[in-house]
Amino acid sequence: MEFIKAYLAKRKNENTLRTLLALDTRGPGVIVRQGQKYVDFSSNDYLGFSKHPKLIDAAGQALDVYGVGAGASRLLSGDLKLHHLLEEETASFKHKESALFFNSGYHANVGVIPVFAGKNDAIFSDSLCHASQIDGAILSRAKRFPFRHNDMEHLEDLLKKERANFEKALILTESVFSMDGDLAPLRSLVELKERYNCVLMVDEAHATGIFGNQGRGLVDAEGLSEYVDLIMGTFSKALGGFGAYIAASRLITDYLINSARSFIYSTALPCSIIAANLAALEVCKTEPGRGPVLLNRAQRFRAVLSKDDWDVSGESQIIPVMIGESKTALDYAGILLEKGFQVLPIRPPTVPEGTSRFRFSLCYEHTEEEINKVVEAMRELRRYHVG
Ligand SMILES: Cc1ncc(COP(=O)(O)O)c(C=O)c1O
């Protein structure tokens, strides 16, 4: 076990050691830690759906009817009508013919990517793709060609040089990037995928619920649902629940049922979660104003921080503020915590060395006063601690 001790000591030295928080409780926009309440800017519960009464009610009713666990995988006796209903509703929400549910976004990416690319194939992926997409690509054993973030010229250069050397090719991107909060040039990606005969898979984990009409995502907002072969999205972030889907043609979902190992070899999600997810889709339609309110608020928040000379970026509810060194980011986060704000720094290896950052994620439930106060706390940080 010496190698473990050495590894942990090294991570501690580098200020990259990860530890857990063990919160007393959390709610949208707030956490309670050791009896102390903090405004939370680090969750993906963007719309506050995790505590929405309609989701809680739906989950509770399903719990009474179906019990706790699903009992088996979907291909054994864990496949209930409720799972199918959620898949039908999700397909229609995403304007695709069909949808297949996975136990998490991680399961979806590591399960689906190896189905579409094998050892004679190529994967062209944005260099900021999520770890679950990268892991899916590694598992696939395909030759990997990362392209510079959102750089379509670089992607086209790679396609020109390499596409003909491989049988199948898959292009991977996120629509809203999880750490940088910016948007993929989806139209250009569709053009390239058509020109070079590739399959395009778009991860909408951070767009679902926020972008597009009633939160249908960025692919839908751009009118591209028909052209993106595989639309992946999660219920675990803005939709406040759990699990993920691939929305695609029926041909593809039938194929995935037979080939995606993370779908085949894992117990189905419990019906309480499936029912809450169904309720979340309903709330997206009945309360469609939350996403636009949040995006508007994020825009103003970004403008104020930028005016205060912070290096701010993003085009979504995710607002990265570049800090630089890991230790500095940790120190600043500690200062904000003392003032009542949880803004967890994102550090290597999640982001490249020297680009540690605050990743403010706004939540619909944050009040105007809370936002103003965190802006003031950032001003004080600049006044007394920066440079
Ligand atoms: C872009 C992206 N894809 C996939 C996932 C994984 O989703 P889940 O948390 O449902 O496993 C995440 C979550 O961090 C993500 O940010």
The ligand as a Gaussian input file, in Angstrom:
#p B3LYP/6-31G(d) Opt

LIG

0 1
 C      -20.881000      16.837000     -20.089000
 C      -21.222000      15.731000     -19.142000
 N      -21.528000      14.525000     -19.630000
 C      -21.834000      13.507000     -18.823000
 C      -21.848000      13.641000     -17.464000
 C      -22.181000      12.478000     -16.593000
 O      -23.528000      12.555000     -16.238000
 P      -24.030000      11.859000     -14.903000
 O      -23.683000      12.769000     -13.776000
 O      -25.504000      11.706000     -15.115000
 O      -23.327000      10.562000     -14.808000
 C      -21.549000      14.881000     -16.908000
 C      -21.571000      15.063000     -15.427000
 O      -20.704000      15.534000     -14.804000
 C      -21.216000      15.956000     -17.760000
 O      -20.884000      17.156000     -17.257000

